[in-house]
C-alpha cells in the first residue's frame, strides 16, 4: 500500500517537473546543453520511461491490494 503511493507521487512529481521544463525551454530558446542532441534525446527518453513505469507500478500495486 505504501509503495503504490510512493510510485504515484514520483510519477506525478516527474510529470510536473517535465511540464515546468518544457515551459522554461519554450520561453528560453537560446538555452542549450553542452553536448549533442543524441545524448539529450536519450536523457529525455529515459526520464519519460521512468515516469511511465512509476505510474504503471502505482496502478498495478493499487489493483493487487484491492
PDB file of N, CA, C and O in Angstrom:
ATOM      1  N   UNK A   1       0.821  -1.194   0.000  1.00  0.00           N
ATOM      2  CA  UNK A   1       0.000   0.000   0.000  1.00  0.00           C
ATOM      3  C   UNK A   1       0.862   1.254   0.000  1.00  0.00           C
ATOM      4  O   UNK A   1       0.547   2.236  -0.672  1.00  0.00           O
ATOM      5  N   UNK A   2       1.933   1.213   0.747  1.00  0.00           N
ATOM      6  CA  UNK A   2       2.795   2.378   0.816  1.00  0.00           C
ATOM      7  C   UNK A   2       3.532   2.612  -0.505  1.00  0.00           C
ATOM      8  O   UNK A   2       3.727   3.753  -0.924  1.00  0.00           O
ATOM      9  N   UNK A   3       3.941   1.511  -1.158  1.00  0.00           N
ATOM     10  CA  UNK A   3       4.688   1.644  -2.402  1.00  0.00           C
ATOM     11  C   UNK A   3       3.842   2.244  -3.521  1.00  0.00           C
ATOM     12  O   UNK A   3       4.364   2.997  -4.343  1.00  0.00           O
ATOM     13  N   UNK A   4       2.566   1.933  -3.569  1.00  0.00           N
ATOM     14  CA  UNK A   4       1.734   2.485  -4.640  1.00  0.00           C
ATOM     15  C   UNK A   4       1.656   4.007  -4.523  1.00  0.00           C
ATOM     16  O   UNK A   4       1.668   4.711  -5.533  1.00  0.00           O
ATOM     17  N   UNK A   5       1.575   4.510  -3.300  1.00  0.00           N
ATOM     18  CA  UNK A   5       1.549   5.971  -3.107  1.00  0.00           C
ATOM     19  C   UNK A   5       2.899   6.599  -3.462  1.00  0.00           C
ATOM     20  O   UNK A   5       2.958   7.694  -4.022  1.00  0.00           O
ATOM     21  N   UNK A   6       3.970   5.896  -3.133  1.00  0.00           N
ATOM     22  CA  UNK A   6       5.305   6.414  -3.459  1.00  0.00           C
ATOM     23  C   UNK A   6       5.489   6.491  -4.969  1.00  0.00           C
ATOM     24  O   UNK A   6       5.943   7.512  -5.488  1.00  0.00           O
ATOM     25  N   UNK A   7       5.136   5.408  -5.687  1.00  0.00           N
ATOM     26  CA  UNK A   7       5.271   5.417  -7.140  1.00  0.00           C
ATOM     27  C   UNK A   7       4.369   6.446  -7.791  1.00  0.00           C
ATOM     28  O   UNK A   7       4.765   7.093  -8.761  1.00  0.00           O
ATOM     29  N   UNK A   8       3.169   6.606  -7.275  1.00  0.00           N
ATOM     30  CA  UNK A   8       2.259   7.610  -7.818  1.00  0.00           C
ATOM     31  C   UNK A   8       2.801   9.011  -7.581  1.00  0.00           C
ATOM     32  O   UNK A   8       2.752   9.855  -8.476  1.00  0.00           O
ATOM     33  N   UNK A   9       3.315   9.267  -6.386  1.00  0.00           N
ATOM     34  CA  UNK A   9       3.885  10.579  -6.079  1.00  0.00           C
ATOM     35  C   UNK A   9       5.095  10.867  -6.963  1.00  0.00           C
ATOM     36  O   UNK A   9       5.251  11.981  -7.463  1.00  0.00           O
ATOM     37  N   UNK A  10       5.942   9.872  -7.152  1.00  0.00           N
ATOM     38  CA  UNK A  10       7.122  10.054  -8.005  1.00  0.00           C
ATOM     39  C   UNK A  10       6.704  10.380  -9.431  1.00  0.00           C
ATOM     40  O   UNK A  10       7.259  11.292 -10.044  1.00  0.00           O
ATOM     41  N   UNK A  11       5.733   9.647  -9.967  1.00  0.00           N
ATOM     42  CA  UNK A  11       5.315   9.890 -11.350  1.00  0.00           C
ATOM     43  C   UNK A  11       4.649  11.257 -11.499  1.00  0.00           C
ATOM     44  O   UNK A  11       4.861  11.937 -12.503  1.00  0.00           O
ATOM     45  N   UNK A  12       3.860  11.662 -10.529  1.00  0.00           N
ATOM     46  CA  UNK A  12       3.216  12.984 -10.609  1.00  0.00           C
ATOM     47  C   UNK A  12       4.255  14.093 -10.509  1.00  0.00           C
ATOM     48  O   UNK A  12       4.190  15.067 -11.259  1.00  0.00           O
ATOM     49  N   UNK A  13       5.201  13.962  -9.603  1.00  0.00           N
ATOM     50  CA  UNK A  13       6.256  14.982  -9.471  1.00  0.00           C
ATOM     51  C   UNK A  13       7.097  15.050 -10.742  1.00  0.00           C
ATOM     52  O   UNK A  13       7.433  16.139 -11.206  1.00  0.00           O
ATOM     53  N   UNK A  14       7.436  13.891 -11.307  1.00  0.00           N
ATOM     54  CA  UNK A  14       8.211  13.888 -12.547  1.00  0.00           C
ATOM     55  C   UNK A  14       7.436  14.540 -13.683  1.00  0.00           C
ATOM     56  O   UNK A  14       8.023  15.241 -14.508  1.00  0.00           O
ATOM     57  N   UNK A  15       6.129  14.319 -13.737  1.00  0.00           N
ATOM     58  CA  UNK A  15       5.304  14.932 -14.780  1.00  0.00           C
ATOM     59  C   UNK A  15       5.265  16.451 -14.612  1.00  0.00           C
ATOM     60  O   UNK A  15       5.365  17.185 -15.595  1.00  0.00           O
ATOM     61  N   UNK A  16       5.121  16.921 -13.387  1.00  0.00           N
ATOM     62  CA  UNK A  16       5.096  18.366 -13.131  1.00  0.00           C
ATOM     63  C   UNK A  16       6.439  18.995 -13.481  1.00  0.00           C
ATOM     64  O   UNK A  16       6.484  20.076 -14.069  1.00  0.00           O
ATOM     65  N   UNK A  17       7.532  18.327 -13.125  1.00  0.00           N
ATOM     66  CA  UNK A  17       8.867  18.835 -13.470  1.00  0.00           C
ATOM     67  C   UNK A  17       9.041  18.886 -14.984  1.00  0.00           C
ATOM     68  O   UNK A  17       9.616  19.840 -15.509  1.00  0.00           O
ATOM     69  N   UNK A  18       8.550  17.867 -15.693  1.00  0.00           N
ATOM     70  CA  UNK A  18       8.657  17.851 -17.150  1.00  0.00           C
ATOM     71  C   UNK A  18       7.876  19.005 -17.770  1.00  0.00           C
ATOM     72  O   UNK A  18       8.354  19.643 -18.707  1.00  0.00           O
ATOM     73  N   UNK A  19       6.685  19.276 -17.258  1.00  0.00           N
ATOM     74  CA  UNK A  19       5.894  20.407 -17.763  1.00  0.00           C
ATOM     75  C   UNK A  19       6.630  21.714 -17.500  1.00  0.00           C
ATOM     76  O   UNK A  19       6.695  22.580 -18.373  1.00  0.00           O
ATOM     77  N   UNK A  20       7.186  21.860 -16.296  1.00  0.00           N
ATOM     78  CA  UNK A  20       7.959  23.066 -15.978  1.00  0.00           C
ATOM     79  C   UNK A  20       9.161  23.234 -16.892  1.00  0.00           C
ATOM     80  O   UNK A  20       9.474  24.347 -17.315  1.00  0.00           O
ATOM     81  N   UNK A  21       9.834  22.134 -17.199  1.00  0.00           N
ATOM     82  CA  UNK A  21      10.987  22.196 -18.090  1.00  0.00           C
ATOM     83  C   UNK A  21      10.574  22.627 -19.496  1.00  0.00           C
ATOM     84  O   UNK A  21      11.247  23.449 -20.118  1.00  0.00           O
ATOM     85  N   UNK A  22       9.485  22.082 -19.990  1.00  0.00           N
ATOM     86  CA  UNK A  22       9.008  22.453 -21.329  1.00  0.00           C
ATOM     87  C   UNK A  22       8.636  23.932 -21.366  1.00  0.00           C
ATOM     88  O   UNK A  22       8.966  24.625 -22.329  1.00  0.00           O
ATOM     89  N   UNK A  23       7.964  24.417 -20.346  1.00  0.00           N
ATOM     90  CA  UNK A  23       7.606  25.841 -20.297  1.00  0.00           C
ATOM     91  C   UNK A  23       8.862  26.697 -20.283  1.00  0.00           C
ATOM     92  O   UNK A  23       8.941  27.692 -21.003  1.00  0.00           O
ATOM     93  N   UNK A  24       9.850  26.321 -19.466  1.00  0.00           N
ATOM     94  CA  UNK A  24      11.103  27.068 -19.420  1.00  0.00           C
ATOM     95  C   UNK A  24      11.800  27.040 -20.783  1.00  0.00           C
ATOM     96  O   UNK A  24      12.288  28.065 -21.259  1.00  0.00           O
ATOM     97  N   UNK A  25      11.843  25.855 -21.408  1.00  0.00           N
ATOM     98  CA  UNK A  25      12.525  25.718 -22.696  1.00  0.00           C
ATOM     99  C   UNK A  25      11.844  26.548 -23.786  1.00  0.00           C
ATOM    100  O   UNK A  25      12.520  27.120 -24.641  1.00  0.00           O
ATOM    101  N   UNK A  26      10.526  26.616 -23.759  1.00  0.00           N
ATOM    102  CA  UNK A  26       9.822  27.411 -24.765  1.00  0.00           C
ATOM    103  C   UNK A  26      10.045  28.901 -24.568  1.00  0.00           C
ATOM    104  O   UNK A  26      10.044  29.659 -25.538  1.00  0.00           O
ATOM    105  N   UNK A  27      10.233  29.327 -23.333  1.00  0.00           N
ATOM    106  CA  UNK A  27      10.455  30.744 -23.053  1.00  0.00           C
ATOM    107  C   UNK A  27      11.918  31.158 -23.176  1.00  0.00           C
ATOM    108  O   UNK A  27      12.218  32.352 -23.200  1.00  0.00           O
ATOM    109  N   UNK A  28      12.832  30.193 -23.254  1.00  0.00           N
ATOM    110  CA  UNK A  28      14.260  30.484 -23.362  1.00  0.00           C
ATOM    111  C   UNK A  28      14.887  29.653 -24.477  1.00  0.00           C
ATOM    112  O   UNK A  28      15.645  28.724 -24.198  1.00  0.00           O
ATOM    113  N   UNK A  29      14.586  29.968 -25.729  1.00  0.00           N
ATOM    114  CA  UNK A  29      15.105  29.145 -26.832  1.00  0.00           C
ATOM    115  C   UNK A  29      16.621  29.230 -27.001  1.00  0.00           C
ATOM    116  O   UNK A  29      17.206  28.383 -27.676  1.00  0.00           O
ATOM    117  N   UNK A  30      17.261  30.218 -26.412  1.00  0.00           N
ATOM    118  CA  UNK A  30      18.706  30.366 -26.552  1.00  0.00           C
ATOM    119  C   UNK A  30      19.461  29.427 -25.623  1.00  0.00           C
ATOM    120  O   UNK A  30      20.656  29.207 -25.822  1.00  0.00           O
ATOM    121  N   UNK A  31      18.792  28.862 -24.602  1.00  0.00           N
ATOM    122  CA  UNK A  31      19.445  27.936 -23.684  1.00  0.00           C
ATOM    123  C   UNK A  31      19.685  26.593 -24.375  1.00  0.00           C
ATOM    124  O   UNK A  31      18.862  26.135 -25.167  1.00  0.00           O
ATOM    125  N   UNK A  32      20.816  25.974 -24.065  1.00  0.00           N
ATOM    126  CA  UNK A  32      21.124  24.678 -24.675  1.00  0.00           C
ATOM    127  C   UNK A  32      22.003  23.870 -23.740  1.00  0.00           C
ATOM    128  O   UNK A  32      22.503  24.384 -22.740  1.00  0.00           O
ATOM    129  N   UNK A  33      22.186  22.610 -24.071  1.00  0.00           N
ATOM    130  CA  UNK A  33      23.052  21.728 -23.310  1.00  0.00           C
ATOM    131  C   UNK A  33      24.418  21.684 -23.994  1.00  0.00           C
ATOM    132  O   UNK A  33      24.512  21.896 -25.203  1.00  0.00           O
ATOM    133  N   UNK A  34      25.477  21.409 -23.228  1.00  0.00           N
ATOM    134  CA  UNK A  34      26.823  21.414 -23.824  1.00  0.00           C
ATOM    135  C   UNK A  34      27.169  20.148 -24.611  1.00  0.00           C
ATOM    136  O   UNK A  34      28.302  20.015 -25.074  1.00  0.00           O
ATOM    137  N   UNK A  35      26.241  19.229 -24.773  1.00  0.00           N
ATOM    138  CA  UNK A  35      26.508  18.012 -25.512  1.00  0.00           C
ATOM    139  C   UNK A  35      25.597  17.924 -26.721  1.00  0.00           C
ATOM    140  O   UNK A  35      24.747  18.792 -26.920  1.00  0.00           O
ATOM    141  N   UNK A  36      25.764  16.881 -27.537  1.00  0.00           N
ATOM    142  CA  UNK A  36      24.985  16.791 -28.770  1.00  0.00           C
ATOM    143  C   UNK A  36      23.549  16.323 -28.499  1.00  0.00           C
ATOM    144  O   UNK A  36      23.221  15.912 -27.386  1.00  0.00           O
ATOM    145  N   UNK A  37      22.720  16.389 -29.506  1.00  0.00           N
ATOM    146  CA  UNK A  37      21.295  16.090 -29.350  1.00  0.00           C
ATOM    147  C   UNK A  37      21.014  14.622 -29.047  1.00  0.00           C
ATOM    148  O   UNK A  37      20.010  14.322 -28.402  1.00  0.00           O
ATOM    149  N   UNK A  38      21.853  13.710 -29.484  1.00  0.00           N
ATOM    150  CA  UNK A  38      21.631  12.297 -29.210  1.00  0.00           C
ATOM    151  C   UNK A  38      21.621  12.026 -27.708  1.00  0.00           C
ATOM    152  O   UNK A  38      20.765  11.291 -27.218  1.00  0.00           O
ATOM    153  N   UNK A  39      22.547  12.604 -26.990  1.00  0.00           N
ATOM    154  CA  UNK A  39      22.593  12.442 -25.534  1.00  0.00           C
ATOM    155  C   UNK A  39      21.366  13.085 -24.899  1.00  0.00           C
ATOM    156  O   UNK A  39      20.769  12.516 -23.986  1.00  0.00           O
ATOM    157  N   UNK A  40      20.993  14.256 -25.374  1.00  0.00           N
ATOM    158  CA  UNK A  40      19.823  14.949 -24.842  1.00  0.00           C
ATOM    159  C   UNK A  40      18.561  14.124 -25.051  1.00  0.00           C
ATOM    160  O   UNK A  40      17.763  13.976 -24.126  1.00  0.00           O
ATOM    161  N   UNK A  41      18.370  13.592 -26.235  1.00  0.00           N
ATOM    162  CA  UNK A  41      17.174  12.791 -26.520  1.00  0.00           C
ATOM    163  C   UNK A  41      17.174  11.489 -25.713  1.00  0.00           C
ATOM    164  O   UNK A  41      16.114  11.008 -25.313  1.00  0.00           O
ATOM    165  N   UNK A  42      18.355  10.922 -25.474  1.00  0.00           N
ATOM    166  CA  UNK A  42      18.446   9.724 -24.650  1.00  0.00           C
ATOM    167  C   UNK A  42      18.030  10.019 -23.209  1.00  0.00           C
ATOM    168  O   UNK A  42      17.317   9.232 -22.588  1.00  0.00           O
ATOM    169  N   UNK A  43      18.476  11.145 -22.691  1.00  0.00           N
ATOM    170  CA  UNK A  43      18.077  11.551 -21.334  1.00  0.00           C
ATOM    171  C   UNK A  43      16.573  11.765 -21.269  1.00  0.00           C
ATOM    172  O   UNK A  43      15.925  11.334 -20.315  1.00  0.00           O
ATOM    173  N   UNK A  44      16.015  12.425 -22.270  1.00  0.00           N
ATOM    174  CA  UNK A  44      14.557  12.629 -22.310  1.00  0.00           C
ATOM    175  C   UNK A  44      13.809  11.301 -22.339  1.00  0.00           C
ATOM    176  O   UNK A  44      12.809  11.136 -21.641  1.00  0.00           O
ATOM    177  N   UNK A  45      14.288  10.358 -23.140  1.00  0.00           N
ATOM    178  CA  UNK A  45      13.619   9.060 -23.263  1.00  0.00           C
ATOM    179  C   UNK A  45      13.672   8.277 -21.952  1.00  0.00           C
ATOM    180  O   UNK A  45      12.670   7.692 -21.539  1.00  0.00           O
ATOM    181  N   UNK A  46      14.824   8.264 -21.303  1.00  0.00           N
ATOM    182  CA  UNK A  46      14.958   7.563 -20.027  1.00  0.00           C
ATOM    183  C   UNK A  46      14.044   8.194 -18.979  1.00  0.00           C
ATOM    184  O   UNK A  46      13.383   7.480 -18.225  1.00  0.00           O
ATOM    185  N   UNK A  47      14.002   9.509 -18.927  1.00  0.00           N
ATOM    186  CA  UNK A  47      13.130  10.223 -17.993  1.00  0.00           C
ATOM    187  C   UNK A  47      11.670   9.851 -18.235  1.00  0.00           C
ATOM    188  O   UNK A  47      10.934   9.556 -17.294  1.00  0.00           O
ATOM    189  N   UNK A  48      11.261   9.866 -19.487  1.00  0.00           N
ATOM    190  CA  UNK A  48       9.876   9.539 -19.838  1.00  0.00           C
ATOM    191  C   UNK A  48       9.545   8.091 -19.479  1.00  0.00           C
ATOM    192  O   UNK A  48       8.469   7.818 -18.948  1.00  0.00           O
ATOM    193  N   UNK A  49      10.450   7.172 -19.759  1.00  0.00           N
ATOM    194  CA  UNK A  49      10.220   5.753 -19.462  1.00  0.00           C
ATOM    195  C   UNK A  49      10.111   5.534 -17.951  1.00  0.00           C
ATOM    196  O   UNK A  49       9.227   4.807 -17.498  1.00  0.00           O
ATOM    197  N   UNK A  50      10.997   6.152 -17.169  1.00  0.00           N
ATOM    198  CA  UNK A  50      10.931   6.007 -15.710  1.00  0.00           C
ATOM    199  C   UNK A  50       9.614   6.561 -15.178  1.00  0.00           C
ATOM    200  O   UNK A  50       9.004   5.968 -14.288  1.00  0.00           O
ATOM    201  N   UNK A  51       9.172   7.699 -15.722  1.00  0.00           N
ATOM    202  CA  UNK A  51       7.912   8.298 -15.283  1.00  0.00           C
ATOM    203  C   UNK A  51       6.748   7.366 -15.591  1.00  0.00           C
ATOM    204  O   UNK A  51       5.890   7.156 -14.733  1.00  0.00           O
ATOM    205  N   UNK A  52       6.699   6.811 -16.781  1.00  0.00           N
ATOM    206  CA  UNK A  52       5.612   5.907 -17.169  1.00  0.00           C
ATOM    207  C   UNK A  52       5.645   4.628 -16.332  1.00  0.00           C
ATOM    208  O   UNK A  52       4.597   4.153 -15.894  1.00  0.00           O
ATOM    209  N   UNK A  53       6.829   4.067 -16.105  1.00  0.00           N
ATOM    210  CA  UNK A  53       6.942   2.841 -15.306  1.00  0.00           C
ATOM    211  C   UNK A  53       6.476   3.094 -13.873  1.00  0.00           C
ATOM    212  O   UNK A  53       5.786   2.254 -13.296  1.00  0.00           O
ATOM    213  N   UNK A  54       6.838   4.227 -13.295  1.00  0.00           N
ATOM    214  CA  UNK A  54       6.382   4.545 -11.933  1.00  0.00           C
ATOM    215  C   UNK A  54       4.865   4.670 -11.887  1.00  0.00           C
ATOM    216  O   UNK A  54       4.234   4.214 -10.933  1.00  0.00           O
ATOM    217  N   UNK A  55       4.278   5.280 -12.902  1.00  0.00           N
ATOM    218  CA  UNK A  55       2.821   5.401 -12.944  1.00  0.00           C
ATOM    219  C   UNK A  55       2.159   4.034 -13.093  1.00  0.00           C
ATOM    220  O   UNK A  55       1.171   3.748 -12.418  1.00  0.00           O
ATOM    221  N   UNK A  56       2.693   3.194 -13.969  1.00  0.00           N
ATOM    222  CA  UNK A  56       2.134   1.857 -14.168  1.00  0.00           C
ATOM    223  C   UNK A  56       2.275   1.014 -12.898  1.00  0.00           C
ATOM    224  O   UNK A  56       1.348   0.293 -12.529  1.00  0.00           O
ATOM    225  N   UNK A  57       3.426   1.102 -12.230  1.00  0.00           N
ATOM    226  CA  UNK A  57       3.602   0.356 -10.985  1.00  0.00           C
ATOM    227  C   UNK A  57       2.609   0.787  -9.921  1.00  0.00           C
ATOM    228  O   UNK A  57       2.107  -0.047  -9.167  1.00  0.00           O
ATOM    229  N   UNK A  58       2.322   2.076  -9.850  1.00  0.00           N
ATOM    230  CA  UNK A  58       1.335   2.527  -8.866  1.00  0.00           C
ATOM    231  C   UNK A  58      -0.043   1.968  -9.186  1.00  0.00           C
ATOM    232  O   UNK A  58      -0.794   1.623  -8.274  1.00  0.00           O
ATOM    233  N   UNK A  59      -0.388   1.872 -10.465  1.00  0.00           N
ATOM    234  CA  UNK A  59      -1.687   1.317 -10.857  1.00  0.00           C
ATOM    235  C   UNK A  59      -1.743  -0.187 -10.606  1.00  0.00           C
ATOM    236  O   UNK A  59      -2.759  -0.697 -10.135  1.00  0.00           O
ATOM    237  N   UNK A  60      -0.664  -0.900 -10.915  1.00  0.00           N
ATOM    238  CA  UNK A  60      -0.620  -2.352 -10.712  1.00  0.00           C
ATOM    239  C   UNK A  60      -0.691  -2.677  -9.221  1.00  0.00           C
ATOM    240  O   UNK A  60      -1.428  -3.575  -8.814  1.00  0.00           O
ATOM    241  N   UNK A  61       0.068  -1.953  -8.415  1.00  0.00           N
ATOM    242  CA  UNK A  61       0.039  -2.212  -6.980  1.00  0.00           C
ATOM    243  C   UNK A  61      -1.305  -1.855  -6.368  1.00  0.00           C
ATOM    244  O   UNK A  61      -1.729  -2.478  -5.395  1.00  0.00           O
ATOM    245  N   UNK A  62      -1.978  -0.858  -6.929  1.00  0.00           N
ATOM    246  CA  UNK A  62      -3.298  -0.491  -6.445  1.00  0.00           C
ATOM    247  C   UNK A  62      -4.294  -1.612  -6.720  1.00  0.00           C
ATOM    248  O   UNK A  62      -5.135  -1.915  -5.874  1.00  0.00           O
ATOM    249  N   UNK A  63      -4.206  -2.225  -7.892  1.00  0.00           N
ATOM    250  CA  UNK A  63      -5.121  -3.313  -8.248  1.00  0.00           C
ATOM    251  C   UNK A  63      -4.856  -4.565  -7.418  1.00  0.00           C
ATOM    252  O   UNK A  63      -5.791  -5.289  -7.077  1.00  0.00           O
ATOM    253  N   UNK A  64      -3.604  -4.823  -7.093  1.00  0.00           N
ATOM    254  CA  UNK A  64      -3.264  -6.012  -6.309  1.00  0.00           C
ATOM    255  C   UNK A  64      -3.776  -5.913  -4.877  1.00  0.00           C
ATOM    256  O   UNK A  64      -4.158  -6.926  -4.291  1.00  0.00           O
ATOM    257  N   UNK A  65      -3.791  -4.723  -4.307  1.00  0.00           N
ATOM    258  CA  UNK A  65      -4.212  -4.578  -2.913  1.00  0.00           C
ATOM    259  C   UNK A  65      -5.725  -4.546  -2.777  1.00  0.00           C
ATOM    260  O   UNK A  65      -6.250  -4.772  -1.686  1.00  0.00           O
ATOM    261  N   UNK A  66      -6.431  -4.270  -3.861  1.00  0.00           N
ATOM    262  CA  UNK A  66      -7.900  -4.227  -3.796  1.00  0.00           C
ATOM    263  C   UNK A  66      -8.521  -5.566  -4.020  1.00  0.00           C
ATOM    264  O   UNK A  66      -9.745  -5.690  -3.995  1.00  0.00           O
TER     265      UNK A  66
END
